[in-house]
Amino acid sequence: MPRAGLSTTAVVDAALAVIDEDGLAALTLAAVAARTGVATPSLYKHVAGLADLHDLLGIRVLDELTERFTAAVLGRARDDAVAALMHAYRGYVVDHPARYAAMPLDPLHDPTFAAVGGRQLEVVLATLRGYGLTDSAAVHAARRLRAVAHGFASLEAGGGFGLPEDLDKTYDQLIDLVLAGLPRE
């Protein structure tokens, strides 16, 4: 009989708490079981194993990031929307570096993540349509945006910027570079 209140969602929540506190490398079924107050075998009623839990975490992180993107760009257009999207991206990575590390790098080509990855990509592509970008041009622009946001935020979250200059100023300059590469009408 499953423990009352324990569900797949609760197991994923507990796993997120583990990685938020101790990093992705600390994620084990034993750690999640301890956090939920059950024996490790009891988790198998809710997840198929550690690999399944990693997949569920990847889906959750993609969903969370997509929600942030959507909220950031809602009611905005063009440069304002792209800047907001890039700030949302950086904010999520800095706020949740271990969660971000649980996100698959190429969700679109893995059936487990394709649907949620597609929703995230659609938010980005919808933002870029404000510039008239479609098809190949939109893909290239989305890649540039992701490369800048991912690279900067990952370095920042990992403590890779040791010089005293203001990181916000640097990031705003990078956003300006991304915006300069988008069509002007």
C-alpha positions as CSV (number, residue, x, y, z in Angstrom):
1,M,0.0,0.0,0.0
2,P,1.5,3.4,-1.0
3,R,2.2,5.8,1.9
4,A,-0.6,8.3,2.2
5,G,0.4,11.6,0.6
6,L,3.2,10.1,-1.3
7,S,2.8,10.5,-5.1
8,T,5.1,10.8,-8.1
9,T,4.8,14.6,-7.8
10,A,5.8,14.4,-4.1
11,V,8.8,12.2,-5.0
12,V,9.9,14.7,-7.7
13,D,9.4,17.5,-5.2
14,A,11.6,15.7,-2.7
15,A,14.2,15.0,-5.3
16,L,14.3,18.8,-6.2
17,A,14.8,19.6,-2.5
18,V,17.7,17.1,-2.4
19,I,19.4,18.7,-5.5
20,D,18.6,22.2,-4.4
21,E,20.4,21.6,-1.1
22,D,23.2,19.2,-2.0
23,G,23.6,19.3,-5.8
24,L,22.7,16.9,-8.6
25,A,25.4,14.5,-7.7
26,A,23.8,13.9,-4.3
27,L,20.6,12.6,-5.9
28,T,20.0,9.0,-4.9
29,L,16.8,7.1,-4.3
30,A,18.0,6.6,-0.7
31,A,18.3,10.4,-0.2
32,V,14.8,10.9,-1.7
33,A,13.4,8.1,0.5
34,A,14.9,9.7,3.6
35,R,13.4,13.0,2.7
36,T,9.9,11.5,2.2
37,G,10.1,9.3,5.3
38,V,9.8,5.9,3.5
39,A,12.0,3.0,2.7
40,T,13.8,3.1,-0.6
41,P,11.7,0.3,-2.1
42,S,8.5,2.2,-1.5
43,L,9.6,4.8,-4.1
44,Y,9.3,2.2,-6.8
45,K,5.5,2.5,-6.5
46,H,6.0,6.1,-7.9
47,V,9.1,6.0,-10.0
48,A,10.7,3.2,-12.0
49,G,14.2,4.0,-10.7
50,L,16.8,6.6,-10.6
51,A,16.9,7.1,-14.4
52,D,13.1,7.6,-14.4
53,L,13.5,10.1,-11.6
54,H,16.1,12.0,-13.6
55,D,13.7,12.1,-16.6
56,L,10.9,13.4,-14.3
57,L,13.3,16.1,-13.0
58,G,14.2,17.1,-16.5
59,I,10.6,17.5,-17.5
60,R,9.9,19.5,-14.3
61,V,12.8,21.8,-14.9
62,L,11.8,22.3,-18.6
63,D,8.3,23.2,-17.4
64,E,9.5,25.6,-14.8
65,L,11.8,27.4,-17.2
66,T,9.0,27.5,-19.9
67,E,6.7,29.1,-17.3
68,R,9.3,31.7,-16.5
69,F,9.9,32.4,-20.2
70,T,6.1,32.7,-20.8
71,A,5.6,35.1,-17.8
72,A,8.5,37.2,-18.9
73,V,7.5,37.8,-22.5
74,L,3.7,38.1,-21.9
75,G,2.6,41.5,-23.1
76,R,6.0,42.4,-24.5
77,A,7.3,42.6,-28.0
78,R,10.6,42.6,-29.9
79,D,13.6,43.9,-28.0
80,D,11.7,44.2,-24.7
81,A,10.5,40.6,-25.0
82,V,13.9,39.2,-25.9
83,A,15.6,41.1,-23.1
84,A,12.9,39.9,-20.6
85,L,13.3,36.3,-21.9
86,M,17.1,36.4,-21.5
87,H,16.8,37.9,-18.0
88,A,14.3,35.1,-17.1
89,Y,16.7,32.5,-18.4
90,R,19.6,33.9,-16.4
91,G,17.4,34.3,-13.3
92,Y,16.3,30.7,-13.3
93,V,19.9,29.4,-13.7
94,V,21.2,31.6,-10.9
95,D,18.3,30.8,-8.6
96,H,18.4,27.1,-9.3
97,P,21.8,26.0,-10.6
98,A,21.4,22.3,-9.6
99,R,17.9,22.1,-11.1
100,Y,19.2,23.6,-14.3
101,A,22.0,21.0,-14.4
102,A,19.2,18.4,-14.4
103,M,17.7,19.7,-17.6
104,P,18.5,17.7,-20.7
105,L,20.8,19.6,-23.2
106,D,18.8,18.5,-26.3
107,P,15.2,17.8,-25.2
108,L,13.8,18.0,-28.7
109,H,15.5,14.8,-29.9
110,D,14.5,12.6,-26.9
111,P,11.0,11.3,-26.9
112,T,10.8,11.7,-23.1
113,F,11.3,15.4,-23.4
114,A,10.2,16.3,-26.9
115,A,6.7,17.7,-26.0
116,V,7.9,19.9,-23.1
117,G,11.0,20.9,-25.0
118,G,8.8,21.8,-28.0
119,R,6.6,24.0,-25.7
120,Q,9.7,25.9,-24.5
121,L,11.0,26.3,-28.0
122,E,7.7,27.7,-29.1
123,V,7.8,30.5,-26.5
124,V,11.2,31.5,-27.9
125,L,10.1,31.2,-31.5
126,A,7.0,33.2,-30.8
127,T,9.1,35.9,-29.3
128,L,11.3,36.0,-32.4
129,R,8.4,36.2,-34.8
130,G,8.0,39.8,-33.7
131,Y,11.0,40.4,-35.9
132,G,9.5,38.5,-38.8
133,L,11.9,35.5,-38.2
134,T,10.7,32.1,-39.2
135,D,12.2,28.8,-40.3
136,S,16.0,28.7,-40.5
137,A,16.5,32.3,-39.5
138,A,14.4,31.8,-36.3
139,V,16.4,28.7,-35.4
140,H,19.7,30.5,-35.8
141,A,18.4,33.4,-33.7
142,A,17.1,31.1,-31.0
143,R,20.5,29.3,-30.9
144,R,22.3,32.6,-30.4
145,L,20.0,33.6,-27.6
146,R,20.3,30.3,-25.9
147,A,24.1,30.2,-26.3
148,V,24.5,33.6,-24.7
149,A,22.0,33.1,-21.9
150,H,23.2,29.5,-21.1
151,G,26.8,30.3,-21.3
152,F,26.7,33.4,-19.1
153,A,24.3,32.1,-16.5
154,S,26.2,28.8,-16.2
155,L,29.5,30.6,-15.7
156,E,27.9,32.9,-13.2
157,A,26.2,30.1,-11.2
158,G,29.4,28.2,-11.2
159,G,31.4,31.1,-9.8
160,G,33.2,31.7,-13.1
161,F,33.3,35.5,-12.9
162,G,35.9,36.5,-10.3
163,L,36.5,40.1,-11.5
164,P,34.8,42.9,-9.6
165,E,32.9,44.5,-12.5
166,D,29.1,44.4,-12.3
167,L,27.7,41.2,-13.8
168,D,24.4,42.9,-14.6
169,K,26.1,45.4,-16.8
170,T,28.0,42.7,-18.6
171,Y,24.9,40.7,-19.2
172,D,23.0,43.8,-20.4
173,Q,25.8,44.4,-22.9
174,L,25.5,40.8,-24.1
175,I,21.7,41.3,-24.5
176,D,22.5,44.4,-26.6
177,L,24.8,42.3,-28.8
178,V,22.0,39.7,-29.3
179,L,19.5,42.4,-30.1
180,A,21.9,44.0,-32.6
181,G,21.9,40.7,-34.5
182,L,18.1,40.7,-34.9
183,P,16.4,42.4,-37.9
184,R,15.7,46.1,-37.7
185,E,12.7,47.5,-39.5
